[in-house]
Amino acid sequence: MRPLVYAASFLSLTGLVNAQYFSAGWTPGQPVPSQSPSPVHVSHPSSTPATQHGPGKMSFLDSLVTLGPLSAVSSLIGLNITGAPDLTWDERIPLITDENYAELIVNEALTPEEEKERVWFLIITVTAGQPEGVSKFVDSVFDATYNYTLEQGELPHVRFGRIDYLNVTSITTKWAVWSAPYLVVLKDRGQTLRFYKAGQIRLTDEILHQFLKEEGWSMKEPWESVYGPGGEREYILDYLAQILTKIYGALVRVPKWIMYTMSGGLATFFINFLHKPTPPKSVSKPVVKPATAPASAPATPKPAAASSSATNTPKKGSSKKKGKK
């Protein structure tokens, strides 16, 4: 039994040996190689200043309701009044809004050669309202493609940009985009547009990089419509965009908790109205017509001669009296 005990003790001691001693290329007498930390990825800063991507300043009523003890008490009863979650995007990728679209894209300072080669690769995302799902995945691949492009040091004529679908009105209305996420290839200062749904392209950073490098987007025809850029009825979407922008500008001033309450009340009203039972129809009683008596045969008139003779026949008593006189 002792040999077995010695063997077990030897095997237990071997577990304390560091594996680095048995690395390939080590020989006795050499210093023990230290474990070097994994190389840290160094991000390449963008040449253009990044825009502010955080949420706007909250109003007093919003901060009063969504922060502090009232929010804590509401969370205990399962009521979320804190609004959309705070989302941080890569600040090196400019955030395109209704306010800076013309400045960054339409009126970008370019030479004629640069204007001909300029390509904007945009993503229209809804991750701010849906932190989990397809939009978040597309966002992550889009950011990875941007980093991969910087590492490769290629495509200087391609610029990346992000559009928050929930925070813009004019851009998406003019482009007739009513859902997200979308990938957009923009050229000619916004006059040439190509839209790609999330499922139309294989979404990996290397494939999207090759898609931009080899100009795979040129295989698809640009969006052409009478309502699109340069179309005969482009002004219709322009007017619609202005109206919706003003409505959106007025609605965002209303605190979110009031909007939630109003929208819930209106939805309940319309649902009850649409599902309102129809009143039962009143059954009209049949009108009972009085039974008409059967027509009797007309009475036979008495002969006029008999009636006249009866009236002219004198009584016996009266005739006798007349004879006595």
C-alpha positions as CSV (number, residue, x, y, z in Angstrom):
1,M,0.0,0.0,0.0
2,R,2.9,2.3,0.7
3,P,3.9,2.6,-3.0
4,L,0.4,3.7,-3.9
5,V,0.5,6.4,-1.1
6,Y,3.8,7.7,-2.5
7,A,2.4,7.8,-6.0
8,A,-0.7,9.7,-4.9
9,S,1.5,12.2,-3.0
10,F,3.7,12.7,-6.1
11,L,0.7,13.4,-8.3
12,S,-0.7,15.9,-5.9
13,L,2.6,17.8,-5.9
14,T,2.7,18.0,-9.7
15,G,-0.4,20.1,-9.6
16,L,1.5,22.9,-7.9
17,V,4.0,23.1,-10.8
18,N,3.5,26.2,-13.0
19,A,2.9,25.3,-16.6
20,Q,5.3,28.0,-17.8
21,Y,8.2,25.8,-17.0
22,F,7.1,23.4,-19.6
23,S,6.7,25.9,-22.3
24,A,8.4,25.2,-25.6
25,G,11.9,26.4,-25.9
26,W,12.8,26.7,-22.2
27,T,16.0,25.1,-21.1
28,P,17.4,24.9,-17.6
29,G,19.4,27.9,-16.5
30,Q,17.3,30.5,-18.4
31,P,15.2,33.0,-16.5
32,V,11.6,32.1,-16.1
33,P,9.6,34.0,-18.8
34,S,7.0,36.2,-17.3
35,Q,3.5,36.3,-18.6
36,S,3.1,39.3,-20.8
37,P,-0.3,41.0,-20.8
38,S,-2.4,40.7,-23.9
39,P,-1.9,43.6,-26.3
40,V,-4.4,46.4,-25.8
41,H,-6.3,47.6,-28.8
42,V,-5.4,51.2,-29.5
43,S,-8.3,53.2,-30.9
44,H,-7.6,55.6,-33.7
45,P,-9.2,59.0,-33.1
46,S,-11.2,60.5,-35.8
47,S,-10.0,63.6,-37.5
48,T,-13.4,65.3,-37.1
49,P,-14.7,66.3,-33.7
50,A,-17.4,64.1,-32.3
51,T,-20.8,65.4,-31.5
52,Q,-22.6,65.0,-28.2
53,H,-24.4,61.7,-28.1
54,G,-26.0,61.8,-24.7
55,P,-29.6,62.6,-24.0
56,G,-30.7,66.2,-23.9
57,K,-31.2,68.1,-20.7
58,M,-34.2,67.0,-18.7
59,S,-36.9,69.5,-17.8
60,F,-37.8,70.2,-14.2
61,L,-40.9,68.0,-14.3
62,D,-39.0,65.1,-15.9
63,S,-36.3,65.3,-13.3
64,L,-38.9,65.5,-10.5
65,V,-40.7,62.4,-11.6
66,T,-38.0,60.2,-13.2
67,L,-35.4,60.8,-10.5
68,G,-35.3,60.7,-6.7
69,P,-37.7,58.9,-4.3
70,L,-40.7,59.1,-6.6
71,S,-39.0,56.9,-9.1
72,A,-37.9,54.5,-6.4
73,V,-41.4,54.2,-5.0
74,S,-42.9,53.6,-8.5
75,S,-40.3,50.9,-9.2
76,L,-41.5,49.0,-6.1
77,I,-45.0,48.7,-7.6
78,G,-43.7,47.7,-11.0
79,L,-44.2,51.1,-12.7
80,N,-41.4,52.4,-14.9
81,I,-41.5,56.1,-15.3
82,T,-37.8,56.7,-15.9
83,G,-38.1,56.9,-19.7
84,A,-35.7,55.4,-22.2
85,P,-32.4,54.0,-20.9
86,D,-29.3,56.1,-21.2
87,L,-27.4,54.8,-24.2
88,T,-23.8,55.6,-25.1
89,W,-22.6,55.2,-28.7
90,D,-19.1,55.5,-30.1
91,E,-18.4,59.3,-30.1
92,R,-16.0,59.0,-33.0
93,I,-19.0,58.3,-35.3
94,P,-20.9,61.5,-35.7
95,L,-24.6,61.5,-34.8
96,I,-26.6,62.9,-37.7
97,T,-29.7,64.9,-36.7
98,D,-32.2,67.1,-38.3
99,E,-30.2,70.1,-37.2
100,N,-26.7,69.2,-38.4
101,Y,-27.6,67.1,-41.5
102,A,-27.2,70.0,-43.9
103,E,-24.0,71.2,-42.3
104,L,-22.3,67.8,-42.2
105,I,-23.5,66.2,-45.4
106,V,-25.2,68.6,-47.8
107,N,-22.9,71.6,-47.3
108,E,-19.7,69.7,-46.6
109,A,-16.6,71.5,-47.7
110,L,-15.2,69.4,-50.5
111,T,-13.2,69.8,-53.7
112,P,-14.8,68.6,-56.9
113,E,-12.7,65.5,-56.8
114,E,-13.5,64.8,-53.2
115,E,-17.2,65.4,-53.8
116,K,-17.2,62.8,-56.6
117,E,-15.6,60.2,-54.4
118,R,-17.3,61.0,-51.1
119,V,-19.4,58.1,-49.7
120,W,-21.4,58.3,-46.4
121,F,-22.1,55.0,-44.8
122,L,-25.0,55.5,-42.4
123,I,-27.0,53.4,-40.0
124,I,-30.6,54.2,-39.0
125,T,-30.9,52.7,-35.5
126,V,-33.7,52.2,-32.9
127,T,-31.4,50.9,-30.2
128,A,-32.3,53.9,-28.0
129,G,-35.8,52.5,-27.7
130,Q,-35.0,48.8,-28.0
131,P,-31.8,48.1,-26.1
132,E,-31.9,44.5,-27.1
133,G,-32.7,42.9,-30.4
134,V,-31.7,43.2,-34.1
135,S,-30.9,47.0,-33.9
136,K,-28.3,46.5,-31.1
137,F,-26.6,43.7,-33.1
138,V,-26.5,45.9,-36.3
139,D,-25.1,48.7,-34.2
140,S,-22.3,46.5,-32.8
141,V,-21.4,45.3,-36.3
142,F,-21.4,48.8,-37.6
143,D,-19.0,50.0,-34.9
144,A,-16.8,47.0,-35.5
145,T,-16.7,47.8,-39.2
146,Y,-15.6,51.4,-38.4
147,N,-12.8,50.1,-36.2
148,Y,-11.7,47.5,-38.7
149,T,-11.6,50.2,-41.4
150,L,-9.4,52.4,-39.2
151,E,-7.1,49.5,-38.5
152,Q,-6.7,48.7,-42.2
153,G,-6.0,52.4,-42.9
154,E,-8.1,52.3,-46.1
155,L,-11.2,54.0,-47.5
156,P,-10.3,57.6,-46.7
157,H,-13.2,58.8,-48.8
158,V,-15.8,56.9,-46.7
159,R,-17.3,58.5,-43.7
160,F,-19.5,56.8,-41.1
161,G,-22.5,58.3,-39.5
162,R,-25.4,57.3,-37.2
163,I,-29.0,58.4,-37.3
164,D,-31.2,57.8,-34.2
165,Y,-34.6,57.0,-35.7
166,L,-36.4,58.0,-32.5
167,N,-34.8,61.4,-32.4
168,V,-35.2,62.6,-36.0
169,T,-38.2,63.5,-38.1
170,S,-37.3,65.5,-41.1
171,I,-34.6,63.1,-42.5
172,T,-36.6,59.9,-42.2
173,T,-39.7,61.6,-43.6
174,K,-37.9,62.9,-46.7
175,W,-36.4,59.5,-47.2
176,A,-39.8,57.7,-46.6
177,V,-38.2,55.5,-44.0
178,W,-40.9,54.3,-41.5
179,S,-39.0,51.5,-39.8
180,A,-35.5,50.6,-38.6
181,P,-32.7,49.4,-38.6
182,Y,-31.4,50.4,-42.0
183,L,-28.0,50.7,-43.6
184,V,-27.7,53.6,-46.0
185,V,-25.1,54.4,-48.7
186,L,-25.3,58.1,-49.5
187,K,-23.6,60.0,-52.3
188,D,-23.8,63.3,-54.2
189,R,-24.6,65.3,-51.0
190,G,-27.7,63.2,-50.3
191,Q,-29.1,63.1,-53.8
192,T,-28.2,59.4,-54.4
193,L,-29.5,57.0,-51.8
194,R,-29.3,53.2,-51.4
195,F,-31.1,51.5,-48.5
196,Y,-30.4,48.0,-47.1
197,K,-32.5,46.2,-44.6
198,A,-30.6,44.4,-41.8
199,G,-31.3,41.0,-43.5
200,Q,-30.2,42.0,-47.0
201,I,-26.4,42.0,-46.2
202,R,-24.3,39.5,-44.3
203,L,-23.4,41.5,-41.2
204,T,-19.7,41.1,-40.2
205,D,-17.1,43.8,-40.0
206,E,-14.9,42.2,-42.7
207,I,-17.7,41.7,-45.2
208,L,-19.0,45.2,-44.7
209,H,-15.5,46.5,-45.2
210,Q,-15.2,44.6,-48.5
211,F,-18.6,45.8,-49.4
212,L,-17.4,49.4,-49.1
213,K,-13.9,48.8,-50.5
214,E,-15.1,47.0,-53.7
215,E,-18.1,49.4,-54.0
216,G,-20.5,46.5,-53.8
217,W,-23.3,49.0,-53.2
218,S,-23.0,50.1,-56.9
219,M,-24.6,46.9,-58.0
220,K,-27.9,48.1,-56.6
221,E,-29.9,50.8,-58.3
222,P,-30.3,54.0,-56.2
223,W,-33.7,54.9,-54.8
224,E,-35.7,56.6,-57.6
225,S,-39.2,58.0,-56.9
226,V,-41.3,61.0,-57.8
227,Y,-41.2,61.7,-54.1
228,G,-37.5,61.2,-53.7
229,P,-34.5,63.6,-54.2
230,G,-34.9,65.3,-57.5
231,G,-38.4,63.9,-58.1
232,E,-41.4,65.9,-59.4
233,R,-43.2,65.6,-56.1
234,E,-40.3,65.9,-53.7
235,Y,-41.9,69.0,-52.2
236,I,-44.8,66.9,-50.8
237,L,-42.4,65.0,-48.5
238,D,-40.6,68.3,-47.7
239,Y,-43.8,69.9,-46.5
240,L,-44.8,66.8,-44.6
241,A,-41.4,66.8,-42.9
242,Q,-41.8,70.4,-41.8
243,I,-45.2,69.7,-40.4
244,L,-44.1,66.6,-38.5
245,T,-41.0,68.3,-37.2
246,K,-43.1,71.1,-35.7
247,I,-45.4,68.6,-34.1
248,Y,-42.5,66.6,-32.8
249,G,-40.9,69.8,-31.4
250,A,-44.1,70.6,-29.5
251,L,-44.6,67.0,-28.2
252,V,-41.0,66.7,-26.8
253,R,-41.7,69.6,-24.5
254,V,-44.4,67.6,-22.7
255,P,-43.0,65.5,-19.8
256,K,-42.7,61.8,-20.7
257,W,-44.9,60.6,-17.9
258,I,-47.7,62.8,-19.0
259,M,-47.3,61.5,-22.6
260,Y,-47.4,57.9,-21.3
261,T,-50.6,58.7,-19.3
262,M,-52.3,60.4,-22.2
263,S,-51.3,57.8,-24.8
264,G,-52.6,55.0,-22.5
265,G,-55.8,56.8,-21.9
266,L,-56.4,57.4,-25.6
267,A,-55.5,53.8,-26.5
268,T,-58.0,52.5,-23.9
269,F,-60.7,54.8,-25.2
270,F,-60.2,53.7,-28.8
271,I,-60.0,50.1,-27.9
272,N,-63.3,50.3,-25.9
273,F,-64.9,52.3,-28.8
274,L,-63.9,49.7,-31.4
275,H,-65.0,46.8,-29.3
276,K,-68.2,48.4,-28.1
277,P,-71.1,45.9,-28.4
278,T,-73.8,46.8,-30.9
279,P,-77.1,47.5,-29.2
280,P,-79.8,44.8,-29.8
281,K,-82.2,45.6,-32.5
282,S,-85.8,46.2,-31.2
283,V,-88.1,43.6,-32.6
284,S,-91.3,45.3,-34.0
285,K,-94.5,43.5,-33.0
286,P,-96.7,42.6,-35.9
287,V,-99.7,44.8,-36.2
288,V,-102.8,42.8,-35.7
289,K,-105.5,43.9,-38.1
290,P,-109.1,43.6,-36.9
291,A,-111.0,40.8,-38.5
292,T,-113.6,42.1,-41.0
293,A,-117.1,40.8,-40.6
294,P,-118.4,38.7,-43.5
295,A,-120.5,40.6,-45.9
296,S,-124.2,39.7,-45.3
297,A,-126.6,39.4,-48.1
298,P,-128.6,42.6,-48.7
299,A,-132.2,42.4,-47.4
300,T,-134.8,42.0,-50.0
301,P,-137.0,45.1,-50.1
302,K,-140.7,44.6,-49.6
303,P,-142.9,45.3,-52.5
304,A,-144.1,48.8,-52.6
305,A,-147.7,47.9,-53.6
306,A,-148.2,45.9,-50.4
307,S,-146.9,48.6,-48.2
308,S,-149.1,51.2,-49.9
309,S,-152.2,49.0,-49.7
310,A,-151.6,48.5,-46.0
311,T,-151.5,52.2,-45.4
312,N,-154.7,52.9,-47.4
313,T,-156.9,50.1,-46.0
314,P,-159.3,51.6,-43.5
315,K,-160.1,50.0,-40.2
316,K,-163.4,48.2,-39.6
317,G,-164.4,50.4,-36.8
318,S,-164.0,53.6,-38.6
319,S,-166.0,52.5,-41.6
320,K,-168.9,51.4,-39.4
321,K,-169.0,54.8,-37.8
322,K,-169.0,56.5,-41.0
323,G,-172.0,54.3,-42.2
324,K,-174.1,55.3,-39.2
325,K,-173.8,58.9,-39.9
